[in-house]
Amino acid sequence: MAKNVSCNGKVAGMVISSNPAVLLSITISNLSASAQYIQLHDAASAPANGAVPKISVYWPANTSAQLEWIASDGRDFSTGIYVCNSSTDATKTLGAADLMLDAQVRGE
């Protein structure tokens, strides 16, 4: 059974799951006038700046879209799932609170 996890207002990052889980999909709205990277970390809480993400995706300014892994039965995260924006691709450099997030997760 999938569980929905959403932010309440604009955020820079959010814990989707503090336990091992499978990410099925995530809808991301970048409300910033600037492009940024969206990072998914295998972590139960917010990692420190400089942490290396499991996935990093370039996200254009003022856009909304969905990432989904349903066809492949989801993406496993062995520790937890944390999502955030970043001004850098390869490591976390947390940006401003300008994201709206909605995720579907299994095994939380």
N, C-alpha and C positions, 0 to 999 in steps of 0.2 A: 504494500500500500504506500503510495506516495504522500508526502507531506509538503505543504506549501509554506515557504518562509519569505516574508516580505519586510522591507524597511518601513518605518513610520516617518516619512519625510525624507529630505535629502540627506545623504550620508557620504562619507569618504570610503568607508569600509563596513563590513558586517560579517559576523559569524553566522554561517548557514547551518553548521552542525558542530557541536563540541565533542562529538563521538565519531568513530569510523562510520562512513556513509557512502552512498552512491549518488552522484549528481546526475539527474536526468536532464534537466534544462535550467537555464537562467535567462530571464529577460532583463536587459540592461538599458537604461536611458541615461545618456551622457547629456546633462543639462548645461554643460560648460560651453563657452564660446571657443574653447581650445580643444584640440584633439588630446587624448591621453591613452595610456595603456590600462587595460583591465586585467588584473592578476588574480589567479586562483592559487591559494596556498594550501598545502596539506598540513593544516594546523588547527588545533582546538580553540585557539584564541588569536588575537591580533599579533602577528610577528613583528619584531622590531624592524625599523628601516634598515635596508641592506640585505634582508632575507631574499632568498632565491625562490621565485614562484614555480609551481608545477606547470602552470600555463600562463602565458602572457599574450594578449591580443590587442593590436592597435585599434582604437575606437575613435572615429571621427567626431568632431564637434557637433553638438545639437542633433544627435541621432539616437534612435532606439532600435534594438534588434534582439533576437534570441539566439543563444547557443544551445544546442541540444545534442544529447548522446543517446536518445531513445532507441534508434536503430541498432546500436551496438550494446544495448542493455545498460547504458549508463557509464559513467567514469568513476572508478574507485578512488576513494581517499582513505588511507589507512589510519589517520590520526583524527581528522576533522576537516571541515571546509571553511575557509575564510576567503572572502572576496574583497578587493579594494581597487581604487584607482591609483595610478602611479605616473609620475612624469618620466620615468625611465623604464625600459623594456626588461632588462635582465635582472634587476634587483628592485626591491620595494623602496620607493620614495613617495610616501603618502601625499596625495594632493588635497584639494579643497573638498568640502562636503557638497558635491554637485551631481551625485548619482541617485537614481531611483532603481531599486532592485527587487526582483521577485524570482524565487528559485523553487524548483520541485526536486525533492530529495527522497531517497529511500534508505531505510536502515538507521535512521537517526535515533 
